[in-house]
């Protein structure tokens, strides 16, 4: 488990360094996903499987999908097709794939351990987290729900096309 | 069988990731990259919380991570909507191009 922590830490550091030095947004996004996955493995090695799961589901899943959608929407010009063929070039997948395979090997090695050792690797169970969330932290959960509602309304309002503004401009 | 690494190593990693994110925000001028760097910084802070929570065997670190996750999700949805609006009206993603306010 110590090895799992240090290997994942090295992968996280390398992939994060590569994120901030890429010039293409899609390349940076690939490395960012690898970085988030390695942080999830670090959480697992620290005995926190619930947040490891949340990290993969929400960060590497939902938030990264948002980024991918926006990057796709920003490239609606004539060079889009050319860019597509450039993205299918296997060269850009090499770096993230190597780091991902490293993480996958770590994961397989962890899950082929004896079940007793694996169940002993859970320090804080999801049940405890749930009890704490709806017990002493219930006010925080309410505030988080209001924040998400504000984010939803704000994103909808900002993402709307400027229909009203152009109508007003036409009238004046 | 939990990794019994010293807490300092986890915190050093969190500090390293945070510093990389900060460098990204300061050095890059493409607004999508700046948003990604903000995500890296939020993730590093969450890592620090989870490392500290694991050191004492308490759930509070993980609860704080869940709150940070919620905040990051709300932040990135609003931020990406702003990026779309910016690209729509200025046809650029350069953060310096929109450094002036009208008002």
Contacts between the chains, C-beta under 8 A, distances in Angstrom:
chain1	res1	chain2	res2	distance
A	1	B	1	5.5
A	1	B	2	6.2
A	1	B	3	4.0
A	1	B	4	7.9
A	2	B	3	5.0
A	2	B	4	6.9
A	2	B	5	5.8
A	4	B	3	6.5
A	5	B	3	4.3
A	5	B	5	5.2
A	5	B	9	7.7
A	5	B	10	7.8
A	6	B	5	7.4
A	6	B	9	7.9
A	9	B	9	7.6
A	9	B	13	4.9
A	12	B	13	6.9
A	12	B	17	6.6
A	13	B	13	7.1
A	13	B	16	5.9
A	13	B	17	7.2
A	13	B	20	7.7
A	16	B	17	5.6
A	16	B	20	4.8
A	16	B	21	7.5
A	16	B	40	5.9
A	17	B	20	6.0
A	19	B	20	7.8
A	19	B	24	7.1
A	19	B	36	6.3
A	19	B	37	7.8
A	19	B	40	6.7
A	20	B	20	5.9
A	20	B	21	7.6
A	20	B	23	6.1
A	20	B	24	3.6
A	20	B	27	7.2
A	20	B	28	6.8
A	20	B	33	7.2
A	20	B	37	6.2
A	20	B	40	7.7
A	25	B	30	7.4
A	25	B	32	5.2
A	25	B	33	7.0
A	28	B	33	6.4
A	28	B	36	6.1
A	29	B	36	7.4
A	32	B	36	5.7
A	32	B	39	7.1
A	32	B	40	7.3
A	35	B	17	7.9
A	35	B	40	7.2
A	35	B	43	7.8
A	36	B	43	6.6
A	39	B	17	7.8
A	39	B	43	6.0
A	39	B	47	5.9
A	42	B	10	7.6
A	42	B	13	7.5
A	42	B	47	6.9
A	43	B	47	7.8
A	43	B	50	5.6
A	45	B	2	7.6
A	45	B	3	4.4
A	46	B	2	6.8
A	46	B	3	6.1
A	46	B	10	7.1
A	46	B	50	6.3
A	46	B	51	6.5
A	46	B	54	4.1
A	47	B	2	4.1
A	47	B	3	7.7
A	47	B	54	5.7
A	48	B	50	5.5
A	48	B	53	7.3
A	48	B	54	6.1
A	48	B	61	7.9
A	48	B	62	5.7
A	50	B	62	6.5
A	51	B	46	7.9
A	51	B	50	5.9
A	51	B	62	4.9
A	51	B	65	5.1
A	51	B	66	7.2
A	54	B	65	7.7
A	54	B	66	6.7
A	54	B	69	6.1
A	55	B	69	7.8
A	58	B	69	5.5
A	58	B	73	6.4
A	59	B	39	7.7
A	59	B	43	6.7
A	59	B	69	7.0
A	59	B	72	7.4
A	62	B	73	6.8
A	63	B	39	6.9
A	63	B	72	6.7
A	63	B	73	6.2
A	63	B	76	5.3
A	66	B	76	6.0
A	66	B	77	6.6
A	66	B	80	5.7
A	67	B	32	7.5
A	67	B	35	7.7
A	67	B	36	7.1
A	67	B	76	7.6
A	67	B	80	7.1
A	70	B	32	7.3
A	70	B	80	4.7
A	70	B	83	6.1
A	70	B	84	6.4
A	71	B	32	6.8
A	73	B	84	6.6
A	74	B	32	7.8
A	74	B	83	7.6
A	74	B	84	7.6
A	74	B	87	5.4
A	74	B	93	7.2
A	113	B	1	7.9
A	117	B	1	4.6
A	118	B	1	7.8
A	120	B	1	5.1
A	120	B	2	7.7
A	121	B	1	5.2
A	121	B	2	5.8
A	123	B	2	5.5
A	123	B	54	6.2
A	123	B	57	5.9
A	124	B	53	7.3
A	124	B	54	7.7
A	124	B	57	7.1
A	124	B	58	7.6
A	124	B	59	5.2
A	124	B	62	6.0
A	128	B	59	5.0
A	129	B	59	5.3
A	129	B	62	5.2
A	129	B	63	6.5
A	129	B	66	7.5
A	131	B	59	8.0
A	132	B	59	4.4
A	132	B	60	7.0
A	132	B	63	5.3
A	133	B	63	5.9
A	133	B	66	7.0
A	137	B	63	5.3
A	140	B	63	7.5
A	140	B	67	5.9
A	144	B	66	8.0
A	144	B	67	5.9
A	144	B	70	4.4
A	144	B	71	7.7
A	147	B	70	6.4
A	147	B	71	6.6
A	147	B	74	5.2
A	148	B	70	6.3
A	148	B	73	7.1
A	148	B	74	5.6
A	150	B	74	7.0
A	151	B	73	7.2
A	151	B	74	3.1
A	151	B	75	7.4
A	151	B	77	5.2
A	151	B	78	5.6
A	152	B	77	7.4
A	154	B	77	7.8
A	154	B	78	4.8
A	154	B	81	7.3
A	155	B	77	4.3
A	155	B	78	5.3
A	155	B	80	7.6
A	155	B	81	4.4
A	156	B	81	8.0
A	158	B	78	6.6
A	158	B	81	3.8
A	158	B	82	5.8
A	158	B	84	7.8
A	158	B	85	5.7
A	159	B	81	4.3
A	159	B	84	6.1
A	159	B	85	7.4
A	161	B	88	7.9
A	162	B	88	7.9
A	162	B	89	7.9
